[in-house]
Amino acid sequence: MQRIYFYKRLLISCIALMVCFGLPVPWSRLASVGYLLLGLVLVQGLCSEPTETATRGTPSRSYRILGISAIAFWLLWTLTPVEMPNTGIPVILLWTIFGGWSAIRLIRRLASERKVNGAVLQGALAGYLMLGLASGLLLCSLETIQPGSFRGIDIGSEAAGLTHSVWGLNFVGLNYFAFVSLTTMGYGDVVPMTAAASMICVMIAVTGTFYIAAIMGILISRLTIQETEQARQSSRNKQ
């Protein structure tokens, strides 16, 4: 039951964050609360794995420390002006590890489920959205470190009063491109212009492909097991 609630909370937090990005300025800055909520949900829900015992708590403690550190440095990054680009470096490093580790722990959590139901599908979808949002944060951080890393991403006129903070960035456009890279669609309206931007986009694309393959393998195997058990049960009932 606790896992079901976690899947729902994770999906709701991801959707709420995406809704915040769609709000007009300055309400779009509520995304800061959304990222904070997303990080806390991940830390709380994935701090322990189904196969982990009391004597093997080191990975959980490390994951919790990493998650809290990622959230703390992200908050620091949002409070600093764009003239201090070095604050984006720990954000990229910590959220790359935190997002990847969260995806791995979520995949393991889903793999431990015996049946495929609505909650499991919600968890799988939430994990994909989480990867996209974490990738968007990486691209935003990179843009503060190396301005002009992407062509086709401009600061909108509605953000004119925020040009001295990271919220002057086009968060919607960068998150949009993150999801485009994650799904490997490649519309061509946004193009990475630096080596670092290109490599991060490659990493995002590979991560998205790997996640889909892993989740599809889990869901297909569980559905196959369910159908086999149902067929056996039906055969026993007929006998």
C-alpha positions as YAML, in Angstrom:
chain: A
units: angstrom
residues:
- id: 1
  name: MET
  ca: [0.00, 0.00, 0.00]
- id: 2
  name: GLN
  ca: [2.86, 2.37, 0.79]
- id: 3
  name: ARG
  ca: [4.37, 1.79, -2.64]
- id: 4
  name: ILE
  ca: [1.06, 2.60, -4.33]
- id: 5
  name: TYR
  ca: [0.90, 5.94, -2.55]
- id: 6
  name: PHE
  ca: [4.51, 6.65, -3.51]
- id: 7
  name: TYR
  ca: [3.82, 6.05, -7.21]
- id: 8
  name: LYS
  ca: [0.84, 8.39, -7.06]
- id: 9
  name: ARG
  ca: [2.72, 11.09, -5.15]
- id: 10
  name: LEU
  ca: [5.61, 10.93, -7.61]
- id: 11
  name: LEU
  ca: [3.29, 11.23, -10.61]
- id: 12
  name: ILE
  ca: [1.35, 14.11, -9.05]
- id: 13
  name: SER
  ca: [4.55, 15.99, -8.16]
- id: 14
  name: CYS
  ca: [5.87, 15.62, -11.73]
- id: 15
  name: ILE
  ca: [2.60, 16.81, -13.28]
- id: 16
  name: ALA
  ca: [2.36, 19.70, -10.80]
- id: 17
  name: LEU
  ca: [5.88, 20.82, -11.73]
- id: 18
  name: MET
  ca: [5.04, 20.77, -15.43]
- id: 19
  name: VAL
  ca: [1.88, 22.78, -14.77]
- id: 20
  name: CYS
  ca: [3.95, 25.37, -12.89]
- id: 21
  name: PHE
  ca: [6.17, 25.84, -15.95]
- id: 22
  name: GLY
  ca: [3.07, 26.65, -17.98]
- id: 23
  name: LEU
  ca: [1.96, 29.46, -15.67]
- id: 24
  name: PRO
  ca: [2.65, 33.11, -16.59]
- id: 25
  name: VAL
  ca: [5.47, 35.04, -14.93]
- id: 26
  name: PRO
  ca: [5.91, 35.44, -11.97]
- id: 27
  name: TRP
  ca: [3.68, 32.48, -11.06]
- id: 28
  name: SER
  ca: [5.94, 30.17, -13.02]
- id: 29
  name: ARG
  ca: [8.47, 30.56, -10.21]
- id: 30
  name: LEU
  ca: [6.27, 28.18, -8.24]
- id: 31
  name: ALA
  ca: [8.32, 25.58, -10.11]
- id: 32
  name: SER
  ca: [10.88, 26.07, -7.33]
- id: 33
  name: VAL
  ca: [8.35, 24.55, -4.94]
- id: 34
  name: GLY
  ca: [7.67, 21.83, -7.51]
- id: 35
  name: TYR
  ca: [11.32, 20.81, -7.77]
- id: 36
  name: LEU
  ca: [11.60, 20.85, -3.98]
- id: 37
  name: LEU
  ca: [8.52, 18.62, -3.71]
- id: 38
  name: LEU
  ca: [9.82, 16.27, -6.40]
- id: 39
  name: GLY
  ca: [13.17, 15.88, -4.66]
- id: 40
  name: LEU
  ca: [11.58, 15.25, -1.27]
- id: 41
  name: VAL
  ca: [9.17, 12.67, -2.72]
- id: 42
  name: LEU
  ca: [12.07, 10.81, -4.34]
- id: 43
  name: VAL
  ca: [14.18, 10.85, -1.18]
- id: 44
  name: GLN
  ca: [11.30, 9.72, 1.01]
- id: 45
  name: GLY
  ca: [9.96, 7.06, -1.34]
- id: 46
  name: LEU
  ca: [13.20, 5.57, -2.65]
- id: 47
  name: CYS
  ca: [15.45, 5.80, 0.41]
- id: 48
  name: SER
  ca: [15.05, 2.04, 0.88]
- id: 49
  name: GLU
  ca: [14.79, -0.78, -1.63]
- id: 50
  name: PRO
  ca: [12.65, -3.94, -1.33]
- id: 51
  name: THR
  ca: [15.72, -6.21, -1.19]
- id: 52
  name: GLU
  ca: [17.61, -4.06, 1.27]
- id: 53
  name: THR
  ca: [17.99, -5.30, 4.83]
- id: 54
  name: ALA
  ca: [18.95, -3.53, 8.03]
- id: 55
  name: THR
  ca: [22.57, -4.62, 7.65]
- id: 56
  name: ARG
  ca: [22.76, -3.17, 4.16]
- id: 57
  name: GLY
  ca: [21.58, 0.35, 4.86]
- id: 58
  name: THR
  ca: [24.63, 2.13, 3.48]
- id: 59
  name: PRO
  ca: [23.19, 2.60, -0.05]
- id: 60
  name: SER
  ca: [20.02, 4.08, 1.42]
- id: 61
  name: ARG
  ca: [21.92, 6.51, 3.61]
- id: 62
  name: SER
  ca: [24.12, 7.50, 0.68]
- id: 63
  name: TYR
  ca: [21.07, 8.01, -1.51]
- id: 64
  name: ARG
  ca: [19.39, 10.15, 1.14]
- id: 65
  name: ILE
  ca: [22.49, 12.31, 1.61]
- id: 66
  name: LEU
  ca: [22.85, 12.70, -2.16]
- id: 67
  name: GLY
  ca: [19.20, 13.71, -2.54]
- id: 68
  name: ILE
  ca: [19.34, 16.28, 0.25]
- id: 69
  name: SER
  ca: [22.58, 17.69, -1.16]
- id: 70
  name: ALA
  ca: [21.07, 17.94, -4.66]
- id: 71
  name: ILE
  ca: [18.05, 19.80, -3.31]
- id: 72
  name: ALA
  ca: [20.21, 22.14, -1.21]
- id: 73
  name: PHE
  ca: [22.53, 23.08, -4.08]
- id: 74
  name: TRP
  ca: [19.54, 23.55, -6.38]
- id: 75
  name: LEU
  ca: [18.01, 26.01, -3.92]
- id: 76
  name: LEU
  ca: [21.34, 27.83, -3.71]
- id: 77
  name: TRP
  ca: [21.51, 27.96, -7.50]
- id: 78
  name: THR
  ca: [18.03, 29.52, -7.78]
- id: 79
  name: LEU
  ca: [19.02, 32.27, -5.34]
- id: 80
  name: THR
  ca: [22.23, 33.31, -7.12]
- id: 81
  name: PRO
  ca: [22.44, 35.72, -10.08]
- id: 82
  name: VAL
  ca: [23.46, 34.53, -13.52]
- id: 83
  name: GLU
  ca: [26.73, 36.42, -13.05]
- id: 84
  name: MET
  ca: [27.79, 33.57, -10.71]
- id: 85
  name: PRO
  ca: [27.75, 30.66, -13.18]
- id: 86
  name: ASN
  ca: [29.89, 28.33, -11.07]
- id: 87
  name: THR
  ca: [26.90, 27.58, -8.81]
- id: 88
  name: GLY
  ca: [25.45, 25.55, -11.66]
- id: 89
  name: ILE
  ca: [28.33, 23.07, -11.70]
- id: 90
  name: PRO
  ca: [27.37, 21.16, -8.51]
- id: 91
  name: VAL
  ca: [23.74, 21.22, -9.68]
- id: 92
  name: ILE
  ca: [24.67, 19.40, -12.88]
- id: 93
  name: LEU
  ca: [26.87, 16.88, -11.09]
- id: 94
  name: LEU
  ca: [24.52, 16.14, -8.19]
- id: 95
  name: TRP
  ca: [21.29, 16.02, -10.19]
- id: 96
  name: THR
  ca: [22.87, 13.81, -12.86]
- id: 97
  name: ILE
  ca: [23.79, 11.25, -10.20]
- id: 98
  name: PHE
  ca: [20.61, 11.76, -8.18]
- id: 99
  name: GLY
  ca: [18.31, 11.48, -11.21]
- id: 100
  name: GLY
  ca: [20.09, 8.42, -12.58]
- id: 101
  name: TRP
  ca: [20.22, 6.68, -9.21]
- id: 102
  name: SER
  ca: [16.54, 7.49, -8.62]
- id: 103
  name: ALA
  ca: [15.63, 5.93, -11.96]
- id: 104
  name: ILE
  ca: [17.59, 2.76, -11.12]
- id: 105
  name: ARG
  ca: [15.97, 2.45, -7.70]
- id: 106
  name: LEU
  ca: [12.53, 3.06, -9.19]
- id: 107
  name: ILE
  ca: [13.12, 0.38, -11.83]
- id: 108
  name: ARG
  ca: [14.11, -2.07, -9.09]
- id: 109
  name: ARG
  ca: [11.02, -1.09, -7.12]
- id: 110
  name: LEU
  ca: [8.79, -1.72, -10.14]
- id: 111
  name: ALA
  ca: [10.59, -5.00, -10.88]
- id: 112
  name: SER
  ca: [9.68, -6.26, -7.39]
- id: 113
  name: GLU
  ca: [5.96, -5.82, -8.11]
- id: 114
  name: ARG
  ca: [4.20, -9.11, -8.77]
- id: 115
  name: LYS
  ca: [1.31, -7.72, -10.80]
- id: 116
  name: VAL
  ca: [0.87, -4.97, -13.33]
- id: 117
  name: ASN
  ca: [-1.89, -2.65, -12.18]
- id: 118
  name: GLY
  ca: [-2.76, 1.01, -12.38]
- id: 119
  name: ALA
  ca: [-0.34, 1.97, -9.62]
- id: 120
  name: VAL
  ca: [2.59, 0.26, -11.36]
- id: 121
  name: LEU
  ca: [1.77, 2.05, -14.62]
- id: 122
  name: GLN
  ca: [1.61, 5.33, -12.73]
- id: 123
  name: GLY
  ca: [5.03, 4.65, -11.26]
- id: 124
  name: ALA
  ca: [6.48, 3.83, -14.67]
- id: 125
  name: LEU
  ca: [5.06, 7.02, -16.20]
- id: 126
  name: ALA
  ca: [6.20, 9.10, -13.22]
- id: 127
  name: GLY
  ca: [9.74, 7.79, -13.60]
- id: 128
  name: TYR
  ca: [9.84, 8.87, -17.23]
- id: 129
  name: LEU
  ca: [8.54, 12.34, -16.40]
- id: 130
  name: MET
  ca: [11.04, 12.59, -13.56]
- id: 131
  name: LEU
  ca: [13.91, 11.86, -15.95]
- id: 132
  name: GLY
  ca: [12.66, 14.55, -18.33]
- id: 133
  name: LEU
  ca: [12.34, 17.17, -15.60]
- id: 134
  name: ALA
  ca: [15.74, 16.32, -14.14]
- id: 135
  name: SER
  ca: [17.21, 16.57, -17.64]
- id: 136
  name: GLY
  ca: [15.60, 19.98, -18.07]
- id: 137
  name: LEU
  ca: [17.26, 21.12, -14.87]
- id: 138
  name: LEU
  ca: [20.63, 19.95, -16.23]
- id: 139
  name: LEU
  ca: [20.14, 21.95, -19.42]
- id: 140
  name: CYS
  ca: [19.13, 25.06, -17.45]
- id: 141
  name: SER
  ca: [22.22, 24.72, -15.26]
- id: 142
  name: LEU
  ca: [24.43, 24.32, -18.31]
- id: 143
  name: GLU
  ca: [22.94, 27.46, -19.86]
- id: 144
  name: THR
  ca: [23.99, 29.49, -16.80]
- id: 145
  name: ILE
  ca: [27.52, 28.05, -16.95]
- id: 146
  name: GLN
  ca: [27.91, 28.42, -20.72]
- id: 147
  name: PRO
  ca: [25.41, 30.99, -22.06]
- id: 148
  name: GLY
  ca: [24.43, 30.30, -25.65]
- id: 149
  name: SER
  ca: [24.76, 26.52, -25.31]
- id: 150
  name: PHE
  ca: [21.54, 26.10, -27.30]
- id: 151
  name: ARG
  ca: [20.27, 27.80, -30.44]
- id: 152
  name: GLY
  ca: [16.54, 28.41, -30.56]
- id: 153
  name: ILE
  ca: [16.21, 29.03, -26.82]
- id: 154
  name: ASP
  ca: [15.73, 32.74, -26.12]
- id: 155
  name: ILE
  ca: [14.77, 34.65, -23.01]
- id: 156
  name: GLY
  ca: [11.20, 35.75, -23.47]
- id: 157
  name: SER
  ca: [10.19, 39.39, -23.11]
- id: 158
  name: GLU
  ca: [7.96, 38.46, -20.18]
- id: 159
  name: ALA
  ca: [11.11, 37.53, -18.23]
- id: 160
  name: ALA
  ca: [12.75, 40.93, -18.73]
- id: 161
  name: GLY
  ca: [12.64, 41.69, -15.03]
- id: 162
  name: LEU
  ca: [14.32, 38.40, -14.15]
- id: 163
  name: THR
  ca: [17.37, 38.56, -16.42]
- id: 164
  name: HIS
  ca: [19.72, 38.83, -13.44]
- id: 165
  name: SER
  ca: [18.53, 35.57, -11.88]
- id: 166
  name: VAL
  ca: [18.34, 32.03, -13.15]
- id: 167
  name: TRP
  ca: [14.58, 32.48, -13.48]
- id: 168
  name: GLY
  ca: [15.30, 34.70, -16.43]
- id: 169
  name: LEU
  ca: [16.12, 31.52, -18.35]
- id: 170
  name: ASN
  ca: [13.58, 29.96, -20.66]
- id: 171
  name: PHE
  ca: [12.74, 27.05, -18.36]
- id: 172
  name: VAL
  ca: [9.83, 25.97, -20.55]
- id: 173
  name: GLY
  ca: [11.93, 25.89, -23.71]
- id: 174
  name: LEU
  ca: [14.83, 24.06, -22.06]
- id: 175
  name: ASN
  ca: [12.54, 21.48, -20.44]
- id: 176
  name: TYR
  ca: [10.76, 21.05, -23.76]
- id: 177
  name: PHE
  ca: [14.09, 20.32, -25.45]
- id: 178
  name: ALA
  ca: [15.01, 17.95, -22.61]
- id: 179
  name: PHE
  ca: [11.90, 15.87, -23.30]
- id: 180
  name: VAL
  ca: [12.55, 16.03, -27.05]
- id: 181
  name: SER
  ca: [16.04, 14.64, -26.40]
- id: 182
  name: LEU
  ca: [14.70, 12.06, -23.94]
- id: 183
  name: THR
  ca: [12.25, 10.73, -26.52]
- id: 184
  name: THR
  ca: [14.87, 11.04, -29.33]
- id: 185
  name: MET
  ca: [12.32, 12.91, -31.48]
- id: 186
  name: GLY
  ca: [14.71, 15.61, -32.69]
- id: 187
  name: TYR
  ca: [12.39, 18.22, -34.20]
- id: 188
  name: GLY
  ca: [15.33, 20.48, -35.06]
- id: 189
  name: ASP
  ca: [13.89, 23.72, -33.67]
- id: 190
  name: VAL
  ca: [16.44, 23.69, -30.82]
- id: 191
  name: VAL
  ca: [20.07, 22.75, -31.45]
- id: 192
  name: PRO
  ca: [22.97, 22.27, -29.00]
- id: 193
  name: MET
  ca: [25.82, 24.61, -29.88]
- id: 194
  name: THR
  ca: [28.65, 23.47, -27.58]
- id: 195
  name: ALA
  ca: [30.41, 20.16, -26.99]
- id: 196
  name: ALA
  ca: [29.10, 19.98, -23.42]
- id: 197
  name: ALA
  ca: [25.52, 20.58, -24.56]
- id: 198
  name: SER
  ca: [25.83, 17.92, -27.26]
- id: 199
  name: MET
  ca: [27.20, 15.32, -24.85]
- id: 200
  name: ILE
  ca: [24.50, 16.03, -22.26]
- id: 201
  name: CYS
  ca: [21.84, 15.61, -24.96]
- id: 202
  name: VAL
  ca: [23.40, 12.30, -25.98]
- id: 203
  name: MET
  ca: [23.37, 11.17, -22.35]
- id: 204
  name: ILE
  ca: [19.71, 12.17, -22.00]
- id: 205
  name: ALA
  ca: [18.75, 10.29, -25.18]
- id: 206
  name: VAL
  ca: [20.57, 7.12, -24.08]
- id: 207
  name: THR
  ca: [19.01, 7.31, -20.62]
- id: 208
  name: GLY
  ca: [15.51, 7.67, -22.05]
- id: 209
  name: THR
  ca: [15.99, 4.71, -24.40]
- id: 210
  name: PHE
  ca: [17.40, 2.55, -21.60]
- id: 211
  name: TYR
  ca: [14.53, 3.43, -19.26]
- id: 212
  name: ILE
  ca: [11.88, 2.55, -21.84]
- id: 213
  name: ALA
  ca: [13.60, -0.76, -22.63]
- id: 214
  name: ALA
  ca: [13.92, -1.68, -18.94]
- id: 215
  name: ILE
  ca: [10.33, -0.75, -18.09]
- id: 216
  name: MET
  ca: [8.89, -2.53, -21.13]
- id: 217
  name: GLY
  ca: [10.86, -5.66, -20.22]
- id: 218
  name: ILE
  ca: [9.50, -5.57, -16.67]
- id: 219
  name: LEU
  ca: [5.89, -4.96, -17.73]
- id: 220
  name: ILE
  ca: [5.94, -7.65, -20.44]
- id: 221
  name: SER
  ca: [7.48, -10.24, -18.11]
- id: 222
  name: ARG
  ca: [4.96, -9.49, -15.35]
- id: 223
  name: LEU
  ca: [2.04, -9.63, -17.77]
- id: 224
  name: THR
  ca: [3.30, -12.95, -19.12]
- id: 225
  name: ILE
  ca: [3.52, -14.36, -15.59]
- id: 226
  name: GLN
  ca: [0.03, -13.08, -14.80]
- id: 227
  name: GLU
  ca: [-1.44, -14.69, -17.90]
- id: 228
  name: THR
  ca: [0.32, -17.98, -17.13]
- id: 229
  name: GLU
  ca: [-0.99, -18.00, -13.56]
- id: 230
  name: GLN
  ca: [-4.48, -17.17, -14.71]
- id: 231
  name: ALA
  ca: [-4.39, -19.98, -17.27]
- id: 232
  name: ARG
  ca: [-3.22, -22.46, -14.63]
- id: 233
  name: GLN
  ca: [-5.90, -21.31, -12.22]
- id: 234
  name: SER
  ca: [-8.55, -21.63, -14.91]
- id: 235
  name: SER
  ca: [-7.33, -25.13, -15.77]
- id: 236
  name: ARG
  ca: [-7.48, -26.17, -12.11]
- id: 237
  name: ASN
  ca: [-11.01, -24.83, -11.75]
- id: 238
  name: LYS
  ca: [-12.16, -26.84, -14.78]
- id: 239
  name: GLN
  ca: [-10.69, -30.00, -13.31]
...
